[in-house]
Amino acid sequence: MVKSKILVVEDDPAISNLIRTTLETQNYQYHTAKTGSSALMDAISYRPDVIILDLGLPDMDGVEIIEKVRGWTNTPIIVVSARSEDQDKVEALDAGADDYLTKPFSIDELLARLRVALRRVRAEGERAGEESNIYQNGELRIDYAAGCVYLAEEEVHLTPIEYKLLCLLARNTGKVLTHNYILKEVWGSALASDTPSLRVFMATLRKKIEKTPSQPRYIQTHIGVGYRMLRQ
Amino acid sequence: MDDEKRDPQRFLRELKNQEDNKKGRLKLFFGYAAGVGKTYAMLKAARQAKRDGVDVVVGYVERHVRPDTLALLDGLEQIPCREVDYKGIRLKEFDLDAALARRPQLILVDELAHTNAPGSRHTKRYQDVEELLRAGIDVYTTMNVQHLESLNDLVGSITGVAVSERVPDQVFDSADQVHLVDIEPDDLVKRLQAGKIYREGQAERAMGHFFTRENLAALREIALRRTADRLNRTAQRTGHEHAARAGEHILICLSSAPSNARVIRTAARMAEAFHSGFTALFVQTPETKELSGDNLRRLRDNLRLAEQLGAQISTVYGEDPAVQIAEYARVSGVTKIVMGRGNGRRRLLSVRKSLADRLIQLTGNLDVYIIPDQQPLFRGRYRRILGRDNLRFSWKDFGKMLLVTALATLVGFAFRAAGFGEANIITVYILGVLVTAVWTNGQMYGAIGSLLGVAAFNYFFTTPEFTLRATDAGYPVTFLVMLISSVISSSLAIRVKNQARQASRKAYYTELLLGSSQKLQQGRDEWEILQLAAGQLSRLLERPILYSLTEEGKDLDLRIVPAEKREEMARCFTREELGVAQWAWVNNKHAGATTDTLPHAESLYLAVRGMQGVMGVVGIPIRGYPRPEAFEKNLMVAIINECGLILERRRLRAEKQAIEMESQQERLRVNLLRAISHDLRTPLTSISGNAGVLMERSISLDEAKKQELYAAIYDDSMWLVNLTENLLSVTRIENGTMRIRMEPELLEEVFQEALSHLDRQAAQHHITTRLEDDLLMAHMDVRLIVQVIINIVNNAIKYTPEGSHIELSACRRGEMAEISIADDGPGISDEAKPHLFDMFYTASQGKADSRRGLGLGLSLCQSIVQAHGGTICALDNLPHGTVFRFTLPIAEVTNHG
C-alpha cells in the first residue's frame, strides 16, 4: 500500500517534532515547512494527501494560506492553532479548511482527524470513478434518485429540511461545516434568527439516524462552530 | 495666595483668546456711500499683507469697479466665480466651497451686504463670511453705512431710498477691525461727476436721488458716529462685561403690524445707546394663531429682525397681551418698554383702553416709549376687529343654529300651550342662543342666532301672531333687551369656550414638556434617548422627525420616528439633505428650511447641544407641513436642550463608569497574577522534577514506577491546561473589547461537550444527565458556559468520594432555563457557603499550599453566569450533598421549516 503523504506546516520546533514523531510511529510519509511561503511551494511540488497547518506563522496569516491553496486543490487541510476563539476557527473553516485542532491537543486526537481526512480523500477518488446515485456510510444509505434514507435497511422518514441537511453533510463527509455555511446552503440566508431552527433540526435529524444520540456515530457536533458527517 | 486666586480667571481669559485665535479675524472697510474708495483701500491693504508674506486670495471683487482699482488686482490670486443660472440670467457669485477648499490665510470678499442668488448655501453673503471666519480664515470685506440693519430706517428717512440688502449690527460690532474709509462729500460728488463711480446717465440719476450734498453729509455723520460708537462699546466690553448689562433692560412686543419693524429698530438703537439688555416678547393669543398670509410672513420677518438685532426672543401664551407683558416685565426685571402706537386691538363689545394705556396702568413705574406709527393703518387690521375666523361661513354651523332656533320655537309653543307667560319663552330663546354659541365655531352664529331668536319671537309669539309687526308699545323694548342679553351671553359663552380650549392646550404642552423630561431619563442608551426626544417632537409637531447622534469621525446616520415612515419620507434622506444636517452639526447652528442657511432643504436641522458640544442632530420636515408656531418652536428647543443635557450626562457617566471599571479590572488582574504565579509553581515543579528523574535515571526505574511518573506529568499538565482555559475565560469577560457572543444552543449538546472535557478522575464517578425537554435551548456564549459546567463538575469530582453520583439536569423556569449540577457527597458547610463564589477561595482552607489552591473556578462561574444575565447559587442536596444551580435566558425557536 502506498504511504500517505502529509505536509506539516509548523514553525514551533517542539510541536513540529511532536507531530513528526507521531507520524513516524504511524508509518506516514511527511514533509515539514516552517514558513507560509515555503508551505505554498511544498503544497505544489510535494503534492501531499493532507496538510496540517499552524495558523500562526511568522510570514503569513494561516487563513491566507488556506485561501491560496484552495485556489487550485481540494487537498484536506487540518488547522492546528493556539487561538481558542471560535471566531478564528469559523474563519479558517469558511476559508476552506476541513478540520481544526486547538492547542493543546492530544496525539490520539490528531491521528483520528488525520484518518478522517484521508478517508475523505480516498472516498472522493472512488466517487470520481462512478457517478453514484447512492450514498453509503456504515449503515446509513441515501438514495438520491428516490429521495429516500435508510438506516440498516429500514427507511427513515425525514422532513424536507432534515433531508436537505443530511444530503449537505453527506456530500461533505469528513469536513466540518460551519453554522453559517449550512444556513446559507439550506435556508438560503445566514440570518441569526435561523440559528435556533438549525439547532433543532439537527437534534431531530440526529435522533432519527443515531441509535444513541448522546454518542453519535454519524453527525458530530463541533460546539460553537458547526457539524460534521463522519465516515464509518 | 492672591496670585493663585486670580489665576483661573487669567487662564479663562487666555483660553478665550486662544479660541479667538482659532477663529479667523474680520476686517471691515466701512464707508458712507458708494465710491468713497472702500474696495480700493481693501485691495491696497491686501497687497501690503501679501508683501508681508501672508497667503492672500481674492474671493470676490465687484466687476463694475474703476480702472485704477482693477489695476490693484494684478498679481493677486483670484478664486473664479461660481456662475449661477437664475431665470435665464447668468449671475456671478462668490464660490464659498472653493474658498474653503483653498484655505488661504486671508481672503477678500467685497460687498458684505450682498444677497446671494437663490440656490446658494446661504441667503446672505455675510453668512458666507461668518463661515469663512469659523473655518479660521481671515477676511477683508467692505460695507456701506446704509446697509446696517439698525440704521436702515434712519438712512431711509434721510435719503428717501429704501435699502433691501441689510447686515445685522452684530456682524459689524463683532468685527475685529473696522477701517472707516472717509472722503469729503464735495470730493465724492466731483468723482461722481467725473464718471468714476457710475456710468453716464446713471450718474445723473444718482445725483438727483441719493448723492445730494446734504444727503452725503448726513450719511457721513451717521457713519462716523456709528464707528465711534463701536469703539466706545469695544472699550467697555473689554473693561467690565457684566456691569454694562446690569442697569437697563428694554422690552418690545412683537406683532405682525408693518410698523413693528420700526419699533424693533428704534428699541435696538436704544438698547445699544444704554448698553442694556434687549428682549423681544411675543404674546401668543387665540387671535395670533389665526394669522395667515401677509400677516404671518411679516410676523416672521419681524421676529427674525429682532433676533438679528441681538434681541432675546421670548414667547408667552395668554388671552390678554397687556397682562402678559406686564407680568413678564415684572418677572424679568424690564426697565423700559418700547411699543408702536397702533399696537392696541379693539374687541367687539368690550370698551377697552389702548394697550399702551393699560400697560402704563399695569406696570406702574416702568418707562413706556411710544413710537408713532406713520404708515397708514393696514387694511387687514380693520378686518381683524371682527376676527377672521368669525367671518368664515360654514353651512354646518349655520344648520346647527337654525336647528337650535327651531327647537326653541317648538318649546315656546309647548310653553304657551301649557299657559306659561312670554318671559319664559324669551328665556328659552336666550338659552337657545347660548347653546348655539357653545356648539358652533365663531361669534357670527351667536350674533345671527340672537337676531333670529328675536325675529322668531316676534313672528310667532307676539300679537299679531305670524307677522313681524308688534302692536304693543312695550315690545320694542322687550326685543331690544332680549337682543342685548342674547348677544352678551353668546359672546361670554364663546369666551369661556375659548379659554377652556386654551387651558387644555396649555396643559397639553406642559404635560408634553414634563413628560419628555421623565421619558428621556428612561432611555437605555444614547440612541434611545434621542429617539424618545424625536418621538416627543413628533407628537408636538405632528410629523415624522429625523434624528442622528453625532460621533467624532463618523458620518451621520439619520433615522426617523416613526420608523415606518422611512419610505414615505425618502425625500428627506438624499445626500443633499444629509449635507445640510452635517453642516448643522459641524457649525453648531440651525440650518435648512426656514433659516438663511441652505433654505432649500426639505427639513430644518437643529443641533442637539450639550455643554461641551453637539451631541446629535434633529431634522424637522418643513415642506408639506405647517410651519411650527413660535410657541411650539420654544417647546421644541426646550425639549432638544433637555435631550442634549441628558445625553451629555449619560455620556459623562459612561466615561466615569468605564474608568472605575478599568481600575477595578486592574486590581483584579494584579490579584490574579499574584495568585497564578504562586499556584503555577506547584504543578510545574512536579512536571519538571518527574521529567528530570525520567531522563537521568530511567534505567534504574522499573516499568510500574515509570508509568506512575508519566501519569503525574500528564495529570499536572492537564491541570495547567484547565487553568489556561479558565484564565482565557477571565480575559474574555474582563476585556471590554471582547464582548461575549450569545447564541442559542441546545443544552443537550452543551452537556455532552462539557462532559467530554472532564478530568481523568471522572471515570471513578457516576455521571448522568437528565433533560426535561430534549430541545431546550438557551442563549449563551457556549465556550464560557461549557467552562462553567466543567468547573462545577470538576469541583464535584474533587470534593466527593469516589463512586459518588453527579447528575446534570436542565429544565424551563418561565423565561429562564435552570441548570442544576447535583452530587451526593458530604455537602458544603454553612460558614463556607457565603464565600463560595469569592475569588481565590478554596474549600480546604487549611492546606493553603495545596496544589489546587487557585480558587478561581467558582468565582469565574459566577461572573460568566452574571454576564449572561443569569444567577448562580449553591444549595444543599437531600439527603446530603450539594446542588449548584444557575439560570440562562431561554431561546425560543421559531420554526422556519
Interface residues (C-beta under 8 A of the other chain):
Chain A: S84 D86 Q87 P104 T159 P160 I161 W187 A192 S193 D194 T195 P196 S197 R199 V200 F201 M202 A203 T204 K207 P213 S214 T221 I223 G224
Chain B: S717 V721 E725 L728 R741 E743 P744 E745 L746 E748 E749 V750 Q752 E753 T769 D774 L775 M777 V782 R783 V786 A891 E892 V893 T894 N895 H896 G897
